[in-house]
Amino acid sequence: MAATPREAAAGSDIICTTTASVEPLLHDLDVSDGAHLNLVGSSYLRPREVDDALVARARFFADHRSSVLNQGAELRSAILAGLVDEHHVLAEIGEVLSGAALGRTSAHEVTIYKSLGNIVSDLASAELVAALAEAPTISLDD
């Protein structure tokens, strides 16, 4: 078990932050080339889970572009620091999944997915889980 976020991140391929930390837990130098980060803990402007330099270094994706541009604390902080602009959000996750936008383009890139949460997605997921629980023979292909 790691004693610090830096130790936990060292050499990790996938890092998920799910905190309400006001100050960044992870810094650019803590994250190895090729890592992917899911930033899902902070959902308003004050808390930041990673520093500005890490945001600037990464290919940045959002669950919902306008929400992350307005409320994504990590992105807003990097914009205010002059390290990135609004175009740093390359695509929404659905655009990547559908093939309309590129995700990772090399094994060495750091990628960030920032999610503020989306009630419609949460409800759709809950409905699917409930349907699967009620009818165990249901197929995801249906």
Secondary structure, DSSP 8 states (H G I E B T S, - for coil): --SSHHHHHTT-SEEEE----SS-SB-GGGS-TT-EEEE-S--SSS--SB-HHHHHHSEEEESSHHHHHHH-HHHHHHHHTTS--GGGEEEEHHHHHHTSS----STT--EEEE----HHHHHHHHHHHHHHHH-TT--TT-
